[in-house]
Amino acid sequence: MGIRTRKNTLISALKMRALASKMTPEQVATFEQMYRRARSPEEQDEVTKVIDVHLNGWKTGTDAWSRILQAEDGRDFLSDDDDEDSPALKAALARSQVFLGRKPG
């Protein structure tokens, strides 16, 4: 398969993925332009990886938005140990507690 044929196939696949994932026309135009500028199969593969991260990166991401989407998808992100509060933060939270009633004792 020639580079031009491969490029046109990838652009067609992009348009089908865009319909399936409800990408905006601006996103589709940007990725299509990236494919059109790619001069080698390796560059085309890089664009494909960027599209995959754009569409599915939330599944493995550790940022807050990815975690929210993972929770909506049924993944238990609260079980990770990296969400544990540091000892200094725990101590600061304990000092900042407000009691509205009488202190026992």
C-alpha positions as CSV (number, residue, x, y, z in Angstrom):
1,M,0.0,0.0,0.0
2,G,1.4,3.4,-1.0
3,I,1.8,6.2,1.4
4,R,-1.0,8.2,-0.2
5,T,-3.4,5.3,-0.1
6,R,-2.6,4.6,3.5
7,K,-3.1,8.3,4.4
8,N,-6.5,8.3,2.7
9,T,-7.5,5.1,4.5
10,L,-6.4,6.6,7.8
11,I,-8.4,9.8,7.1
12,S,-11.5,7.7,6.3
13,A,-11.0,5.7,9.5
14,L,-10.7,9.0,11.4
15,K,-14.0,10.2,10.0
16,M,-15.7,6.9,11.1
17,R,-14.2,7.1,14.6
18,A,-15.3,10.8,14.8
19,L,-18.9,9.7,14.1
20,A,-18.7,6.9,16.7
21,S,-17.1,9.0,19.4
22,K,-18.9,12.3,18.6
23,M,-15.8,14.3,18.0
24,T,-16.3,18.0,17.1
25,P,-15.8,19.1,13.5
26,E,-12.8,21.2,14.7
27,Q,-11.2,18.1,16.3
28,V,-11.7,16.1,13.1
29,A,-10.2,18.9,10.9
30,T,-7.2,19.2,13.2
31,F,-6.5,15.4,13.1
32,E,-7.1,15.3,9.4
33,Q,-4.6,18.1,8.9
34,M,-2.1,16.2,11.0
35,Y,-2.5,13.1,8.8
36,R,-2.2,15.2,5.6
37,R,1.1,16.7,6.9
38,A,2.6,13.3,7.8
39,R,5.2,12.3,5.3
40,S,6.0,8.7,6.5
41,P,4.1,5.8,7.9
42,E,5.9,6.4,11.2
43,E,4.5,9.9,11.4
44,Q,1.0,8.6,10.5
45,D,1.3,6.1,13.3
46,E,2.2,8.9,15.7
47,V,-1.0,10.8,14.7
48,T,-3.0,7.6,15.2
49,K,-1.5,7.3,18.8
50,V,-2.4,10.9,19.5
51,I,-6.0,10.2,18.4
52,D,-6.1,7.1,20.6
53,V,-4.9,9.0,23.6
54,H,-7.4,11.8,22.8
55,L,-10.3,9.3,22.7
56,N,-9.3,6.7,25.2
57,G,-6.6,8.3,27.4
58,W,-9.1,8.8,30.3
59,K,-9.2,5.0,30.8
60,T,-5.6,5.0,32.1
61,G,-5.1,8.6,33.1
62,T,-4.5,9.6,36.7
63,D,-5.6,13.2,36.6
64,A,-8.8,14.3,38.3
65,W,-11.0,14.4,35.2
66,S,-9.9,10.9,34.1
67,R,-10.6,9.6,37.6
68,I,-14.2,11.0,37.4
69,L,-14.7,9.3,34.1
70,Q,-13.3,6.1,35.4
71,A,-15.7,6.2,38.3
72,E,-18.6,6.8,36.0
73,D,-17.4,3.8,34.0
74,G,-17.5,1.6,37.1
75,R,-13.8,1.5,37.9
76,D,-12.9,1.8,41.6
77,F,-10.2,4.5,41.6
78,L,-10.5,5.0,45.4
79,S,-8.7,1.7,46.1
80,D,-5.4,3.1,44.9
81,D,-2.8,3.8,47.7
82,D,-1.7,7.0,46.1
83,D,-4.8,8.7,47.3
84,E,-3.7,8.3,50.9
85,D,-3.3,11.6,52.8
86,S,0.2,12.4,54.0
87,P,0.8,12.4,57.8
88,A,1.3,16.2,57.8
89,L,-2.1,16.7,56.1
90,K,-3.8,14.3,58.5
91,A,-2.3,16.3,61.4
92,A,-3.4,19.6,59.9
93,L,-6.9,18.3,59.4
94,A,-7.1,17.0,63.0
95,R,-6.0,20.5,64.3
96,S,-8.6,22.3,62.1
97,Q,-11.6,20.4,63.4
98,V,-14.4,22.5,64.8
99,F,-16.5,21.3,67.7
100,L,-20.0,22.8,67.9
101,G,-20.8,21.1,71.2
102,R,-19.1,20.7,74.5
103,K,-15.8,18.9,74.6
104,P,-16.0,15.6,76.5
105,G,-14.3,15.6,79.8
